[in-house]
Amino acid sequence: MRYTVLGPLEVFDQGTVVPIDRPRRRAVLTFLLLNANHQVCIEQLVDALWGERPPRSARGQVHTAVSALRKLLPGAAAGHGAADDGGPLASLAGGYRLSVGRHDLDTMDFWREVAEARRLTTLGEHTRAVQHLRTGLGLWRGAALTGIDAPFVEPFRARLEEERFAAYELLADIELGAGRHQELVPELTAMVDRYPARERLVERLVLALYRSGRQTDALAAARRLRSLLADEFGLDPGAALVELESAVLRGDPALTGPRRHTRACVPRLPRLCRQPARTHPYGRRTGR
C-alpha cells in the first residue's frame, strides 16, 4: 500500500490507484492517516469531521464510512502492521486504527528525510543533508490535504506547511553556506512567487540575489514584500528583513558569501539576518 497526503489524497495498491471518491470517506481516511498506527476514538472522528455541531447521525456516518473503507483497502502486506483480520483498518473498542508501514505514507517519509538531514547537518555532512532534504521536499505535490473538506484540515495543513518551509529554509541555508547562491535563485524565486508573504523565504532570496551580483533585483524582492504586507495586511516587515534590505542598499561587506565549495561549509546567514522567528507569520502591525 502507498498513501499520499502531501498534495491530493491518493491511495495505491501495488501501483494501482484505489478509487476513494466520496468526500466523507476521503475525510475519514485522511484523518486516520494523520493519526496512523494510533487508535482514534469515534468521538475524535466526529469532532474532526463536524466540529462543534455534529448531526445526530454522525456516529452512524462514521461507522458507514469506515465499513466502506475496509472493503476498499486490500489486506496489508505481511510485516506491515496489519490488523488481526488481515486488513490495515482495524475496528477496536470505541474506535479505529489504521496500520501503515514504515514506507507506506508520504508524511512519514518526509519527516524521516528531514530528521536525517538535520542529524547530518549537526555532523557537518552538508552534502548528504541536502540530498535528504531534496528527497523529502520532492514528495510534495502541491498544498497538503488538497480536496479534503473538514474542520480538522486547516490546522493539520498549517502544521505540515510550516514543516515544509522549515525544510526549505534549512536547504537554502546550507546551499548559501556552500556558495551555491546562483543555483538557488530559481528555486527560491518559484517558492516566493507561490508564497509571497513568507518573510524568511524572501530574506533568503534577497541574500541569494545579492550574492549573485544582482543588487537591484535583491532590493526589488525586498520592496515587493514590503508593499504586499502594507497593502494587504497593514503590516510592516520584521526587523530581520528591514536590516537585510538596509545592508543590501549600502553594500554591507557582512553580506558577502563564500565562493562555491565542493564541500559545503557550515550553513549560516550573516548575523544581521539571523533574528528570532516572530509568532505572527506576516510581521507586526503598522498602527494604521
N, C-alpha and C positions, 0 to 999 in steps of 0.2 A: 504494500500500500504506500501511496505517496499523497500527502495533504499539503496544500499551499494556501496561505492566507496573506502573504506579503504582496498584495495585489488582489484580484478577484479570488474568491474561494474556488478551488479546483480539487478534485479527488481522482486519483488514478489507481487502477489495479493492473499491475504488470504492464504499465504504459498505456492502458486503455482507459479513457475517460469514464468515470462513473457518474451518470447524469443525476443531479440532485436539483430539481427545478423549482420546487415550491419554496417560497420565501421563508415560511415558518421552519421548515426542515433545515434550510440553509443556515438560519439564525441559530437554531438549536445545535447543529453540528459545529458551527463556528465557536460558540461558547464552550462546548465540550473540548474542542481542540485547544482553546486558550487555557484550559484547565486540564490538559492531557495528563493521564496517569494519576489523577486525583479524583476522589469521589465528589460529585456535585449533587447536592440535595435538590429535591424538587422545588423547594421554596426559593433557592438561589436562581434556578432557571426561570421561575415565574417572575421574580423581581427583575432579572436581566432582560426578559422579553417584553415586559409590560410596564415596569416601573411601579409607581405608587398606586395605579388604578388598574389592576388586572381584572379581566372579565371573570364571571363566575365559573366559566368553563375552562379557566386557564390550566388547571392541573390535568384535565382531560385532554386538552390540546397538546400539552407537553407529552403525555403518555402516547398519544396517537402519532406525534412526530417522531418520537424515539422508536416506536414499533416499526414505522416505515423505514427509518434509517437502518435498523438492524437487518431488514430484508435487503436493503440496497448495498450495504457494506459486506463484502465477502469475508470469509474467515481469515483471521490474521495468520501470517506465516509462523511456523514453529520458532520459538525462541524470541518472538516479538511481543511478549507480554499479553497474549490473548486472554480473553475471559474464559471462565471454566467451560462454557458451552461451545468454545471453538471460535467465537466471533470477537471482534475488538470492542464492541459496545456492550457492556455488562449492566444488567439491572441489579441493583443492590438494595438493601433495606433502606427505603426512604430516598433513594437517589440512583445515580448512574455513574459509570466510569468508562471513559474511552481510553483504551490502551493503545499507545503509539510507540513504535520502535525508535531507536536512537537516531536513525537517519530517515524517518518517515515524515517529518514535519519541518517545513522550511524555517519556522521561527527558531526551533531548536538548533538547526544547522547554523543560522545566523548568529545566535548567541554564542555558540561554541567557537565559531571562527573569530568573532570579536574578542572573546575571552582569551583565546590563544594569541591573538595579535597583541593584546595588552601585556600578556606574560612575556612574549618575546621582546617587546619594547623595553620592559624593565631589565632584560638581559642584554640590551644593546644590539639585538639581532633585527635591525630595522627592515632589511630587505625581505626577510621572511615574514615579518609582521605585515608589510604592505601586501604581500601575496594573500595572506589570510583575510585581510580587510577587503581586498578586491573580490575575493571569492564570496565573502559574506554579503557584501553590497550588491554583487551580481545576482543574488537571489530575489531581489526586489523587482516587481513587475508593475510598479505604479504605487498608488496610495494603498496602505494596508486595509484589508477588510472591505474592499470595494464591492458595492452592491448589496451589503448586508444592512438591513434597517431594523434597529432595535436600540433601546436606551443604553445598553452596555457598550455599544460600538465605539462611540466617540472617546470615552476615557481610555479604552484599550488602544485605539488608533493613535491617540496623542502620545501615549507611552512608547509605542513602537516607533513612531516618527522621531521622538526625542532620541531614542537609542540609535536610529539610523543617522541622524545629524551628528551625534557624538562620534560615531564611527567615521563619518566623512571628515569631521574636524581633526580627528587623530591622523587619518590618512593624509590630509593636507599638511598637517604639522610635520609629519615625517618627510613628505616629499619636499616641502620647503626647506627643511633642515638638510636635505641631501642636495640642494641646489637645483632641483628639477622644477623650478617655477614656471618656465615656459610650457612644459608639457602639462602642467596643472591648470593653466589658464582656461582652456576649452571646457574641461570638466567642471571647474568651479563656475564658469560663466553659465553653463547649462543649468546647474543647480540653482544659481541665483535667479535666473530667468523664471524658473518654476516656483521658487520661494523667495520673492524679492525682499521680504521684510525680515529675513533671518540675518541679524546683525553679525553674528560670529562667522557665518559663511562669507558675508560681504567683506569683513575685515581680512579674511584670508585671500579673497580675490584681489582686494586693493593691494595687499602686500606682494602677491604673485605678479600682478601687473607692473608694479613699481620696480620690482627686481628684474623684470624682463625689459626694462628700459622704456616703459610706457607710462610715464608720469601723468600725462594728460588723461589717459584712459583710467588710471587709478583714481585720480581726483573726480572724474566723471562718475565712476561707480559709487564713490562715497557720497557724492552730492545727489545722485538718484535716490539713494536710500534716505537721505535727509529729507528730500522733498516728499517722498512717499509717506514717511512717518508723520510729517507735519500735515499733509493734505488729507490723508485717510484716517489717521488716528489721533491727530492733535498732540503728537509726542515729539520730543527731541531724541536724537540718538544718544546712546550711552557714552560714558566717559572714554571707553576704550577706542571707539570709532572716532570720536572728536579729536583725541590726541593723535591717533594714527593719521587722520586727514591733515592735521596741522604739520605733522612730521614729514608727510609726503610733499606738502606745499613748499616747505623750506629745504627739502632735500637732506633731511637729517641722516648723517652717516650711520646712526644706530640701526637704520633700516636695511643697510647693506647686508645681503645674504651671502652664504658660501657659494663658491663655484661648484659646478656639478661634480659629484663624487661617485666613484664606482661603488663605494660602500657608504651607506647613509650615516650621517653624524647624528648626534642627539637631537631629536626634534624639539625646537624651541623657538617661539616667537620672540621678537625683541621685547625687552622688559616693559616698554611703554604700551605694548599691545596685550599684555597678559593681565587682564583685570578679572576680578571675581565675577562669575555669571550672575546677572540680576534675576530676581524672582520673576518679574514680568518679562515676557519674551520679546516685547517690542521696544521698550525704552521707558522713559519717565515722562510724566505729563508736563506740558509747557506752561500750564497755568492759564491757558485760554479758556 
